[in-house]
Amino acid sequence: EADRDANASWNILSRGLEQVGMGCPESPPVETALPTDTDSVSAKRVMEAGSPTLKERTASAVSE
């Protein structure tokens, strides 16, 4: 039964990577607007870096 579970999880992972794609790994820095006089920043002021592959797929899906 363990072999079936491992095989099923491998199949799910493989299909997911086919659909989403692996893209080029990129680690852009997250930009923050941190004031110099404080140790914290509001979450509204943080820009998420995100995944370039997912951004491309979202943009193409919206334009269709």
mmJSON file of the N, C-alpha and C atoms, coordinates in Angstrom:
{"data_MODEL":{"atom_site":{
"group_PDB":["ATOM","ATOM","ATOM","ATOM","ATOM","ATOM","ATOM","ATOM","ATOM","ATOM","ATOM","ATOM","ATOM","ATOM","ATOM","ATOM","ATOM","ATOM","ATOM","ATOM","ATOM","ATOM","ATOM","ATOM","ATOM","ATOM","ATOM","ATOM","ATOM","ATOM","ATOM","ATOM","ATOM","ATOM","ATOM","ATOM","ATOM","ATOM","ATOM","ATOM","ATOM","ATOM","ATOM","ATOM","ATOM","ATOM","ATOM","ATOM","ATOM","ATOM","ATOM","ATOM","ATOM","ATOM","ATOM","ATOM","ATOM","ATOM","ATOM","ATOM","ATOM","ATOM","ATOM","ATOM","ATOM","ATOM","ATOM","ATOM","ATOM","ATOM","ATOM","ATOM","ATOM","ATOM","ATOM","ATOM","ATOM","ATOM","ATOM","ATOM","ATOM","ATOM","ATOM","ATOM","ATOM","ATOM","ATOM","ATOM","ATOM","ATOM","ATOM","ATOM","ATOM","ATOM","ATOM","ATOM","ATOM","ATOM","ATOM","ATOM","ATOM","ATOM","ATOM","ATOM","ATOM","ATOM","ATOM","ATOM","ATOM","ATOM","ATOM","ATOM","ATOM","ATOM","ATOM","ATOM","ATOM","ATOM","ATOM","ATOM","ATOM","ATOM","ATOM","ATOM","ATOM","ATOM","ATOM","ATOM","ATOM","ATOM","ATOM","ATOM","ATOM","ATOM","ATOM","ATOM","ATOM","ATOM","ATOM","ATOM","ATOM","ATOM","ATOM","ATOM","ATOM","ATOM","ATOM","ATOM","ATOM","ATOM","ATOM","ATOM","ATOM","ATOM","ATOM","ATOM","ATOM","ATOM","ATOM","ATOM","ATOM","ATOM","ATOM","ATOM","ATOM","ATOM","ATOM","ATOM","ATOM","ATOM","ATOM","ATOM","ATOM","ATOM","ATOM","ATOM","ATOM","ATOM","ATOM","ATOM","ATOM","ATOM","ATOM","ATOM","ATOM","ATOM","ATOM","ATOM","ATOM","ATOM","ATOM","ATOM"],
"id":[1,2,3,4,5,6,7,8,9,10,11,12,13,14,15,16,17,18,19,20,21,22,23,24,25,26,27,28,29,30,31,32,33,34,35,36,37,38,39,40,41,42,43,44,45,46,47,48,49,50,51,52,53,54,55,56,57,58,59,60,61,62,63,64,65,66,67,68,69,70,71,72,73,74,75,76,77,78,79,80,81,82,83,84,85,86,87,88,89,90,91,92,93,94,95,96,97,98,99,100,101,102,103,104,105,106,107,108,109,110,111,112,113,114,115,116,117,118,119,120,121,122,123,124,125,126,127,128,129,130,131,132,133,134,135,136,137,138,139,140,141,142,143,144,145,146,147,148,149,150,151,152,153,154,155,156,157,158,159,160,161,162,163,164,165,166,167,168,169,170,171,172,173,174,175,176,177,178,179,180,181,182,183,184,185,186,187,188,189,190,191,192],
"type_symbol":["N","C","C","N","C","C","N","C","C","N","C","C","N","C","C","N","C","C","N","C","C","N","C","C","N","C","C","N","C","C","N","C","C","N","C","C","N","C","C","N","C","C","N","C","C","N","C","C","N","C","C","N","C","C","N","C","C","N","C","C","N","C","C","N","C","C","N","C","C","N","C","C","N","C","C","N","C","C","N","C","C","N","C","C","N","C","C","N","C","C","N","C","C","N","C","C","N","C","C","N","C","C","N","C","C","N","C","C","N","C","C","N","C","C","N","C","C","N","C","C","N","C","C","N","C","C","N","C","C","N","C","C","N","C","C","N","C","C","N","C","C","N","C","C","N","C","C","N","C","C","N","C","C","N","C","C","N","C","C","N","C","C","N","C","C","N","C","C","N","C","C","N","C","C","N","C","C","N","C","C","N","C","C","N","C","C","N","C","C","N","C","C"],
"label_atom_id":["N","CA","C","N","CA","C","N","CA","C","N","CA","C","N","CA","C","N","CA","C","N","CA","C","N","CA","C","N","CA","C","N","CA","C","N","CA","C","N","CA","C","N","CA","C","N","CA","C","N","CA","C","N","CA","C","N","CA","C","N","CA","C","N","CA","C","N","CA","C","N","CA","C","N","CA","C","N","CA","C","N","CA","C","N","CA","C","N","CA","C","N","CA","C","N","CA","C","N","CA","C","N","CA","C","N","CA","C","N","CA","C","N","CA","C","N","CA","C","N","CA","C","N","CA","C","N","CA","C","N","CA","C","N","CA","C","N","CA","C","N","CA","C","N","CA","C","N","CA","C","N","CA","C","N","CA","C","N","CA","C","N","CA","C","N","CA","C","N","CA","C","N","CA","C","N","CA","C","N","CA","C","N","CA","C","N","CA","C","N","CA","C","N","CA","C","N","CA","C","N","CA","C","N","CA","C","N","CA","C","N","CA","C","N","CA","C","N","CA","C","N","CA","C"],
"label_alt_id":[null,null,null,null,null,null,null,null,null,null,null,null,null,null,null,null,null,null,null,null,null,null,null,null,null,null,null,null,null,null,null,null,null,null,null,null,null,null,null,null,null,null,null,null,null,null,null,null,null,null,null,null,null,null,null,null,null,null,null,null,null,null,null,null,null,null,null,null,null,null,null,null,null,null,null,null,null,null,null,null,null,null,null,null,null,null,null,null,null,null,null,null,null,null,null,null,null,null,null,null,null,null,null,null,null,null,null,null,null,null,null,null,null,null,null,null,null,null,null,null,null,null,null,null,null,null,null,null,null,null,null,null,null,null,null,null,null,null,null,null,null,null,null,null,null,null,null,null,null,null,null,null,null,null,null,null,null,null,null,null,null,null,null,null,null,null,null,null,null,null,null,null,null,null,null,null,null,null,null,null,null,null,null,null,null,null,null,null,null,null,null,null],
"label_comp_id":["GLU","GLU","GLU","ALA","ALA","ALA","ASP","ASP","ASP","ARG","ARG","ARG","ASP","ASP","ASP","ALA","ALA","ALA","ASN","ASN","ASN","ALA","ALA","ALA","SER","SER","SER","TRP","TRP","TRP","ASN","ASN","ASN","ILE","ILE","ILE","LEU","LEU","LEU","SER","SER","SER","ARG","ARG","ARG","GLY","GLY","GLY","LEU","LEU","LEU","GLU","GLU","GLU","GLN","GLN","GLN","VAL","VAL","VAL","GLY","GLY","GLY","MET","MET","MET","GLY","GLY","GLY","CYS","CYS","CYS","PRO","PRO","PRO","GLU","GLU","GLU","SER","SER","SER","PRO","PRO","PRO","PRO","PRO","PRO","VAL","VAL","VAL","GLU","GLU","GLU","THR","THR","THR","ALA","ALA","ALA","LEU","LEU","LEU","PRO","PRO","PRO","THR","THR","THR","ASP","ASP","ASP","THR","THR","THR","ASP","ASP","ASP","SER","SER","SER","VAL","VAL","VAL","SER","SER","SER","ALA","ALA","ALA","LYS","LYS","LYS","ARG","ARG","ARG","VAL","VAL","VAL","MET","MET","MET","GLU","GLU","GLU","ALA","ALA","ALA","GLY","GLY","GLY","SER","SER","SER","PRO","PRO","PRO","THR","THR","THR","LEU","LEU","LEU","LYS","LYS","LYS","GLU","GLU","GLU","ARG","ARG","ARG","THR","THR","THR","ALA","ALA","ALA","SER","SER","SER","ALA","ALA","ALA","VAL","VAL","VAL","SER","SER","SER","GLU","GLU","GLU"],
"label_asym_id":["A","A","A","A","A","A","A","A","A","A","A","A","A","A","A","A","A","A","A","A","A","A","A","A","A","A","A","A","A","A","A","A","A","A","A","A","A","A","A","A","A","A","A","A","A","A","A","A","A","A","A","A","A","A","A","A","A","A","A","A","A","A","A","A","A","A","A","A","A","A","A","A","A","A","A","A","A","A","A","A","A","A","A","A","A","A","A","A","A","A","A","A","A","A","A","A","A","A","A","A","A","A","A","A","A","A","A","A","A","A","A","A","A","A","A","A","A","A","A","A","A","A","A","A","A","A","A","A","A","A","A","A","A","A","A","A","A","A","A","A","A","A","A","A","A","A","A","A","A","A","A","A","A","A","A","A","A","A","A","A","A","A","A","A","A","A","A","A","A","A","A","A","A","A","A","A","A","A","A","A","A","A","A","A","A","A","A","A","A","A","A","A"],
"label_entity_id":["1","1","1","1","1","1","1","1","1","1","1","1","1","1","1","1","1","1","1","1","1","1","1","1","1","1","1","1","1","1","1","1","1","1","1","1","1","1","1","1","1","1","1","1","1","1","1","1","1","1","1","1","1","1","1","1","1","1","1","1","1","1","1","1","1","1","1","1","1","1","1","1","1","1","1","1","1","1","1","1","1","1","1","1","1","1","1","1","1","1","1","1","1","1","1","1","1","1","1","1","1","1","1","1","1","1","1","1","1","1","1","1","1","1","1","1","1","1","1","1","1","1","1","1","1","1","1","1","1","1","1","1","1","1","1","1","1","1","1","1","1","1","1","1","1","1","1","1","1","1","1","1","1","1","1","1","1","1","1","1","1","1","1","1","1","1","1","1","1","1","1","1","1","1","1","1","1","1","1","1","1","1","1","1","1","1","1","1","1","1","1","1"],
"label_seq_id":[1,1,1,2,2,2,3,3,3,4,4,4,5,5,5,6,6,6,7,7,7,8,8,8,9,9,9,10,10,10,11,11,11,12,12,12,13,13,13,14,14,14,15,15,15,16,16,16,17,17,17,18,18,18,19,19,19,20,20,20,21,21,21,22,22,22,23,23,23,24,24,24,25,25,25,26,26,26,27,27,27,28,28,28,29,29,29,30,30,30,31,31,31,32,32,32,33,33,33,34,34,34,35,35,35,36,36,36,37,37,37,38,38,38,39,39,39,40,40,40,41,41,41,42,42,42,43,43,43,44,44,44,45,45,45,46,46,46,47,47,47,48,48,48,49,49,49,50,50,50,51,51,51,52,52,52,53,53,53,54,54,54,55,55,55,56,56,56,57,57,57,58,58,58,59,59,59,60,60,60,61,61,61,62,62,62,63,63,63,64,64,64],
"pdbx_PDB_ins_code":[null,null,null,null,null,null,null,null,null,null,null,null,null,null,null,null,null,null,null,null,null,null,null,null,null,null,null,null,null,null,null,null,null,null,null,null,null,null,null,null,null,null,null,null,null,null,null,null,null,null,null,null,null,null,null,null,null,null,null,null,null,null,null,null,null,null,null,null,null,null,null,null,null,null,null,null,null,null,null,null,null,null,null,null,null,null,null,null,null,null,null,null,null,null,null,null,null,null,null,null,null,null,null,null,null,null,null,null,null,null,null,null,null,null,null,null,null,null,null,null,null,null,null,null,null,null,null,null,null,null,null,null,null,null,null,null,null,null,null,null,null,null,null,null,null,null,null,null,null,null,null,null,null,null,null,null,null,null,null,null,null,null,null,null,null,null,null,null,null,null,null,null,null,null,null,null,null,null,null,null,null,null,null,null,null,null,null,null,null,null,null,null],
"Cartn_x":[0.829,0.0,0.868,2.012,2.898,3.405,3.684,4.151,3.077,1.825,0.723,0.606,0.753,0.668,1.806,3.01,4.163,3.986,3.504,3.279,2.199,1.12,0.04,0.526,1.309,1.803,2.758,3.577,4.485,3.693,2.627,1.79,1.134,0.646,0.011,1.025,2.218,3.267,3.638,3.814,4.195,3.136,1.876,0.794,0.702,0.907,0.883,1.989,3.191,4.302,4.086,3.416,3.097,2.126,1.159,0.147,0.703,1.424,1.936,3.236,4.051,5.357,6.372,7.603,8.644,9.214,9.203,9.718,11.169,11.684,13.035,12.941,13.671,13.618,14.169,13.414,13.809,13.458,14.33,14.083,14.249,13.288,13.413,13.221,13.929,13.765,12.381,11.872,10.588,10.855,10.089,10.282,9.384,9.943,9.151,9.398,8.422,8.56,8.723,9.877,10.13,10.652,9.919,10.422,11.686,12.551,13.816,13.664,12.567,12.427,11.58,11.321,10.5,11.01,10.65,11.073,10.029,8.848,7.797,7.237,6.535,5.917,4.555,3.584,2.245,2.283,1.486,1.439,0.967,0.219,-0.266,0.872,2.008,3.114,4.135,3.878,4.8,4.314,5.205,4.867,5.426,4.56,4.992,5.737,6.782,7.572,6.822,6.266,5.463,6.278,5.595,6.204,6.039,7.128,7.021,6.194,6.3,5.547,4.06,3.643,2.225,1.714,2.546,2.137,1.908,2.794,2.645,1.362,1.083,-0.125,-1.372,-1.345,-2.498,-2.727,-1.65,-1.773,-2.323,-1.858,-2.349,-3.797,-4.194,-5.581,-6.529,-6.085,-6.921,-7.097,-6.039,-6.109,-6.9,-7.218,-7.96,-9.415],
"Cartn_y":[-1.203,0.0,1.26,1.205,2.364,2.697,1.672,1.908,2.596,2.207,2.844,4.316,4.619,6.006,6.842,6.284,7.002,7.231,6.233,6.359,7.399,7.374,8.341,9.763,9.952,11.301,11.776,10.874,11.231,11.638,10.899,11.227,12.594,12.886,14.188,15.311,15.125,16.134,16.35,15.275,15.381,16.114,15.786,16.455,17.927,18.232,19.631,20.436,19.859,20.564,20.723,19.768,19.909,21.062,21.216,22.261,23.639,23.738,25.037,25.363,24.374,24.592,24.893,24.643,24.87,26.271,26.841,28.191,28.298,29.476,29.716,30.142,29.478,29.893,31.306,32.12,33.511,33.933,34.649,35.078,36.592,37.345,38.794,39.281,40.295,40.802,41.417,41.281,41.891,43.339,44.23,45.647,46.081,46.843,47.394,48.889,49.583,51.016,51.199,50.83,50.852,52.215,52.886,54.147,53.896,54.866,54.692,54.795,55.336,55.563,54.513,53.362,52.344,50.948,49.982,48.599,47.778,48.334,47.565,48.353,47.65,48.276,47.623,48.402,47.884,46.868,45.817,44.793,45.373,46.46,47.09,47.673,47.906,48.545,47.549,46.255,45.226,44.714,44.671,44.149,42.734,41.761,40.374,40.156,39.365,39.072,38.121,37.055,36.127,35.24,34.442,33.506,34.029,34.21,34.695,33.755,32.454,31.494,31.674,31.799,31.972,33.307,34.347,35.652,35.573,34.852,34.714,33.967,32.883,32.093,32.911,33.696,34.524,35.583,36.217,37.253,36.674,35.489,34.9,34.446,33.982,33.557,34.75,35.881,37.08,37.629,37.54,38.113,37.253,36.009,35.129,35.471],
"Cartn_z":[0.0,0.0,0.0,0.666,0.705,-0.694,-1.505,-2.871,-3.707,-3.505,-4.24,-3.858,-2.556,-2.106,-2.681,-2.666,-3.214,-4.709,-5.411,-6.847,-7.14,-6.361,-6.567,-6.31,-5.247,-4.962,-6.051,-6.588,-7.686,-8.93,-9.222,-10.378,-10.218,-9.022,-8.768,-8.931,-8.37,-8.5,-9.963,-10.698,-12.115,-12.926,-12.699,-13.437,-13.07,-11.803,-11.382,-12.033,-12.102,-12.734,-14.231,-14.859,-16.283,-16.505,-15.617,-15.784,-15.459,-14.36,-13.922,-14.63,-14.862,-15.462,-14.386,-14.714,-13.727,-13.855,-15.043,-15.231,-14.803,-14.868,-14.384,-12.927,-12.047,-10.656,-10.522,-9.889,-9.725,-8.314,-7.705,-6.337,-6.246,-6.801,-6.733,-5.306,-4.932,-3.568,-3.389,-2.2,-1.875,-1.508,-2.109,-1.837,-0.694,0.216,1.31,1.392,1.882,2.117,3.619,4.119,5.55,5.987,6.867,7.395,8.213,8.266,8.979,10.488,10.969,12.406,13.127,12.516,13.167,12.832,13.666,13.453,12.71,12.467,11.802,10.626,9.77,8.612,8.411,7.978,7.734,6.596,6.717,5.669,4.347,4.378,3.153,2.326,2.948,2.249,1.72,1.874,1.393,0.047,-0.927,-2.251,-2.354,-2.603,-2.716,-4.03,-3.962,-5.156,-6.082,-5.542,-6.334,-7.257,-8.015,-8.951,-10.368,-11.1,-12.473,-13.352,-13.133,-13.939,-13.72,-12.466,-12.177,-12.706,-12.634,-13.162,-14.667,-15.382,-16.836,-17.174,-16.446,-16.71,-16.411,-15.34,-14.995,-16.059,-16.511,-17.535,-18.832,-19.212,-20.461,-20.322,-19.148,-18.931,-18.968,-18.444,-18.427,-19.835,-20.653,-21.999,-22.982,-22.607,-23.529,-23.609],
"occupancy":[1.0,1.0,1.0,1.0,1.0,1.0,1.0,1.0,1.0,1.0,1.0,1.0,1.0,1.0,1.0,1.0,1.0,1.0,1.0,1.0,1.0,1.0,1.0,1.0,1.0,1.0,1.0,1.0,1.0,1.0,1.0,1.0,1.0,1.0,1.0,1.0,1.0,1.0,1.0,1.0,1.0,1.0,1.0,1.0,1.0,1.0,1.0,1.0,1.0,1.0,1.0,1.0,1.0,1.0,1.0,1.0,1.0,1.0,1.0,1.0,1.0,1.0,1.0,1.0,1.0,1.0,1.0,1.0,1.0,1.0,1.0,1.0,1.0,1.0,1.0,1.0,1.0,1.0,1.0,1.0,1.0,1.0,1.0,1.0,1.0,1.0,1.0,1.0,1.0,1.0,1.0,1.0,1.0,1.0,1.0,1.0,1.0,1.0,1.0,1.0,1.0,1.0,1.0,1.0,1.0,1.0,1.0,1.0,1.0,1.0,1.0,1.0,1.0,1.0,1.0,1.0,1.0,1.0,1.0,1.0,1.0,1.0,1.0,1.0,1.0,1.0,1.0,1.0,1.0,1.0,1.0,1.0,1.0,1.0,1.0,1.0,1.0,1.0,1.0,1.0,1.0,1.0,1.0,1.0,1.0,1.0,1.0,1.0,1.0,1.0,1.0,1.0,1.0,1.0,1.0,1.0,1.0,1.0,1.0,1.0,1.0,1.0,1.0,1.0,1.0,1.0,1.0,1.0,1.0,1.0,1.0,1.0,1.0,1.0,1.0,1.0,1.0,1.0,1.0,1.0,1.0,1.0,1.0,1.0,1.0,1.0,1.0,1.0,1.0,1.0,1.0,1.0],
"B_iso_or_equiv":[0.0,0.0,0.0,0.0,0.0,0.0,0.0,0.0,0.0,0.0,0.0,0.0,0.0,0.0,0.0,0.0,0.0,0.0,0.0,0.0,0.0,0.0,0.0,0.0,0.0,0.0,0.0,0.0,0.0,0.0,0.0,0.0,0.0,0.0,0.0,0.0,0.0,0.0,0.0,0.0,0.0,0.0,0.0,0.0,0.0,0.0,0.0,0.0,0.0,0.0,0.0,0.0,0.0,0.0,0.0,0.0,0.0,0.0,0.0,0.0,0.0,0.0,0.0,0.0,0.0,0.0,0.0,0.0,0.0,0.0,0.0,0.0,0.0,0.0,0.0,0.0,0.0,0.0,0.0,0.0,0.0,0.0,0.0,0.0,0.0,0.0,0.0,0.0,0.0,0.0,0.0,0.0,0.0,0.0,0.0,0.0,0.0,0.0,0.0,0.0,0.0,0.0,0.0,0.0,0.0,0.0,0.0,0.0,0.0,0.0,0.0,0.0,0.0,0.0,0.0,0.0,0.0,0.0,0.0,0.0,0.0,0.0,0.0,0.0,0.0,0.0,0.0,0.0,0.0,0.0,0.0,0.0,0.0,0.0,0.0,0.0,0.0,0.0,0.0,0.0,0.0,0.0,0.0,0.0,0.0,0.0,0.0,0.0,0.0,0.0,0.0,0.0,0.0,0.0,0.0,0.0,0.0,0.0,0.0,0.0,0.0,0.0,0.0,0.0,0.0,0.0,0.0,0.0,0.0,0.0,0.0,0.0,0.0,0.0,0.0,0.0,0.0,0.0,0.0,0.0,0.0,0.0,0.0,0.0,0.0,0.0,0.0,0.0,0.0,0.0,0.0,0.0],
"pdbx_formal_charge":[null,null,null,null,null,null,null,null,null,null,null,null,null,null,null,null,null,null,null,null,null,null,null,null,null,null,null,null,null,null,null,null,null,null,null,null,null,null,null,null,null,null,null,null,null,null,null,null,null,null,null,null,null,null,null,null,null,null,null,null,null,null,null,null,null,null,null,null,null,null,null,null,null,null,null,null,null,null,null,null,null,null,null,null,null,null,null,null,null,null,null,null,null,null,null,null,null,null,null,null,null,null,null,null,null,null,null,null,null,null,null,null,null,null,null,null,null,null,null,null,null,null,null,null,null,null,null,null,null,null,null,null,null,null,null,null,null,null,null,null,null,null,null,null,null,null,null,null,null,null,null,null,null,null,null,null,null,null,null,null,null,null,null,null,null,null,null,null,null,null,null,null,null,null,null,null,null,null,null,null,null,null,null,null,null,null,null,null,null,null,null,null],
"auth_seq_id":[1,1,1,2,2,2,3,3,3,4,4,4,5,5,5,6,6,6,7,7,7,8,8,8,9,9,9,10,10,10,11,11,11,12,12,12,13,13,13,14,14,14,15,15,15,16,16,16,17,17,17,18,18,18,19,19,19,20,20,20,21,21,21,22,22,22,23,23,23,24,24,24,25,25,25,26,26,26,27,27,27,28,28,28,29,29,29,30,30,30,31,31,31,32,32,32,33,33,33,34,34,34,35,35,35,36,36,36,37,37,37,38,38,38,39,39,39,40,40,40,41,41,41,42,42,42,43,43,43,44,44,44,45,45,45,46,46,46,47,47,47,48,48,48,49,49,49,50,50,50,51,51,51,52,52,52,53,53,53,54,54,54,55,55,55,56,56,56,57,57,57,58,58,58,59,59,59,60,60,60,61,61,61,62,62,62,63,63,63,64,64,64],
"auth_comp_id":["GLU","GLU","GLU","ALA","ALA","ALA","ASP","ASP","ASP","ARG","ARG","ARG","ASP","ASP","ASP","ALA","ALA","ALA","ASN","ASN","ASN","ALA","ALA","ALA","SER","SER","SER","TRP","TRP","TRP","ASN","ASN","ASN","ILE","ILE","ILE","LEU","LEU","LEU","SER","SER","SER","ARG","ARG","ARG","GLY","GLY","GLY","LEU","LEU","LEU","GLU","GLU","GLU","GLN","GLN","GLN","VAL","VAL","VAL","GLY","GLY","GLY","MET","MET","MET","GLY","GLY","GLY","CYS","CYS","CYS","PRO","PRO","PRO","GLU","GLU","GLU","SER","SER","SER","PRO","PRO","PRO","PRO","PRO","PRO","VAL","VAL","VAL","GLU","GLU","GLU","THR","THR","THR","ALA","ALA","ALA","LEU","LEU","LEU","PRO","PRO","PRO","THR","THR","THR","ASP","ASP","ASP","THR","THR","THR","ASP","ASP","ASP","SER","SER","SER","VAL","VAL","VAL","SER","SER","SER","ALA","ALA","ALA","LYS","LYS","LYS","ARG","ARG","ARG","VAL","VAL","VAL","MET","MET","MET","GLU","GLU","GLU","ALA","ALA","ALA","GLY","GLY","GLY","SER","SER","SER","PRO","PRO","PRO","THR","THR","THR","LEU","LEU","LEU","LYS","LYS","LYS","GLU","GLU","GLU","ARG","ARG","ARG","THR","THR","THR","ALA","ALA","ALA","SER","SER","SER","ALA","ALA","ALA","VAL","VAL","VAL","SER","SER","SER","GLU","GLU","GLU"],
"auth_asym_id":["A","A","A","A","A","A","A","A","A","A","A","A","A","A","A","A","A","A","A","A","A","A","A","A","A","A","A","A","A","A","A","A","A","A","A","A","A","A","A","A","A","A","A","A","A","A","A","A","A","A","A","A","A","A","A","A","A","A","A","A","A","A","A","A","A","A","A","A","A","A","A","A","A","A","A","A","A","A","A","A","A","A","A","A","A","A","A","A","A","A","A","A","A","A","A","A","A","A","A","A","A","A","A","A","A","A","A","A","A","A","A","A","A","A","A","A","A","A","A","A","A","A","A","A","A","A","A","A","A","A","A","A","A","A","A","A","A","A","A","A","A","A","A","A","A","A","A","A","A","A","A","A","A","A","A","A","A","A","A","A","A","A","A","A","A","A","A","A","A","A","A","A","A","A","A","A","A","A","A","A","A","A","A","A","A","A","A","A","A","A","A","A"],
"auth_atom_id":["N","CA","C","N","CA","C","N","CA","C","N","CA","C","N","CA","C","N","CA","C","N","CA","C","N","CA","C","N","CA","C","N","CA","C","N","CA","C","N","CA","C","N","CA","C","N","CA","C","N","CA","C","N","CA","C","N","CA","C","N","CA","C","N","CA","C","N","CA","C","N","CA","C","N","CA","C","N","CA","C","N","CA","C","N","CA","C","N","CA","C","N","CA","C","N","CA","C","N","CA","C","N","CA","C","N","CA","C","N","CA","C","N","CA","C","N","CA","C","N","CA","C","N","CA","C","N","CA","C","N","CA","C","N","CA","C","N","CA","C","N","CA","C","N","CA","C","N","CA","C","N","CA","C","N","CA","C","N","CA","C","N","CA","C","N","CA","C","N","CA","C","N","CA","C","N","CA","C","N","CA","C","N","CA","C","N","CA","C","N","CA","C","N","CA","C","N","CA","C","N","CA","C","N","CA","C","N","CA","C","N","CA","C","N","CA","C","N","CA","C","N","CA","C"],
"pdbx_PDB_model_num":[1,1,1,1,1,1,1,1,1,1,1,1,1,1,1,1,1,1,1,1,1,1,1,1,1,1,1,1,1,1,1,1,1,1,1,1,1,1,1,1,1,1,1,1,1,1,1,1,1,1,1,1,1,1,1,1,1,1,1,1,1,1,1,1,1,1,1,1,1,1,1,1,1,1,1,1,1,1,1,1,1,1,1,1,1,1,1,1,1,1,1,1,1,1,1,1,1,1,1,1,1,1,1,1,1,1,1,1,1,1,1,1,1,1,1,1,1,1,1,1,1,1,1,1,1,1,1,1,1,1,1,1,1,1,1,1,1,1,1,1,1,1,1,1,1,1,1,1,1,1,1,1,1,1,1,1,1,1,1,1,1,1,1,1,1,1,1,1,1,1,1,1,1,1,1,1,1,1,1,1,1,1,1,1,1,1,1,1,1,1,1,1]
}}}
